[in-house]
Amino acid sequence: QLQLVESGGGLVQPGGSLTLSCAASGAALDYYGIGWFRQAPGKEREGVSCISSSGGSGIYADSVKGRFTIARDNAKNTVFLQMNSLKPEDTAVYYCNTVPTTNDYWGQGTQVTVSS
């Protein structure tokens, strides 16, 4: 059974950068499209970015376009989210999941806090 574990979150100042990782185990990740999602306090979870099983250009929410980059390394069974020019409104718990999402694959997420 596929398991996904997010890591790389932390506290960063506005304008800073972080790289999140979504590491897979239990199955080869290259069969799956993968998406990054986030949930801020008091808000619903929203899609941030996704990438197809073979890689290539990702798809981005308007709120992160031009600042975030999604990439995958199928040899390492990992999908990354490079986040630059971070803003306080990017503060949230970030999750990865297959696309379309599967309830069984939601993990604990990784907290990203953007604050001075």
N, C-alpha and C positions, 0 to 999 in steps of 0.2 A: 504494500500500500504506500502510495506517495505521501511523504511528509515534507512540509516546507517550514523552514526556520528563518526568521528575519533577524538581522543584526545590523549594527553600524549607527544606530541612533545616538543622540546625545544633546547636550546644550551647546548652542552656537549663537554668536552675535548676529544681528541683522547684517546682511551682505556676505556672510560666511558660506562655507560649503560643507557638505557631508556626502559620503557615499554609503548607500544602504546595500546590503547583500541579502539575497533570498537563496538559501542553500537547500537543495533537495536531497532526499534519501529515500530508499525503498523502491525507486523506479527511475528510469532515465527521463530526464527533464525534456529531452529534445522531441518528445512526442507532443508536448503541450505548448500552446500559447500561454503566456504568463502576464499577469497584470499586477500593478501596484495600486493600492487603495489606501485611503487615510480616513480617520475619524477624529474630528476635533471635539472637545467637550461640548455637550449639548447639541451636537449636530449629527446628521446621518452620515454613514460611511459613503464616500464618493470615490469614483475612479480617478486615478492620477495619470497613469500611462500603461500601455500594454505593448507587447512585442510578439510576433508570430513565432511558431515553433522553429523556423529556420533562421530567425534573426532579421536583420535588415532594419529599415527605418521603423521607429516606434510611432505610436499614436499618443497624443498628449491632450490633457485638458487645457482649455484656454488659459486657465489661471497659472499654469506652469510652463507653457510653451516658451521656448527660448531660454529657459533657465534650467530645466531638468533634461537629463538624457538617460534613456533606458538602453541597456545592452545585455547580451547574454554570452556565456562561455559554456557551451554544451559539454565540452570535455571536462569542465570542472563542476558540471551540474549546478550552475549558479547563474542567477540573473541579478543584475546590478541596477541601481538607480543613483546616478550622479546628480546631486542637487547643488546648484550654484545660486548666488545672489538671493540667499534665503531671506524671507520676510516673516514678521511675527505671525501673519495669517497662515503660514505653512506649519505652524505648531499643531501637532496631531500625533496619534499613534498610526504608524504606517504598517500595512499588511501586504503580503503577496498572496496570490491565489492563481489557479488556472483561469483561463478565459475560454468559454464561459466559466463562471465561478462554481465551485463545488463546496457545499457546506462543510464536508468532512475535512477540507484542507485549510480552513482558517486556523492560523496559529496565534501566538500571544502578541505578535506585533513587536515593533520597536518604537520607542518614544523619541520624537524629535521636538525639541523646544527651541524656539528662536526668540531670544530675549537679550536685551542689553543689561 
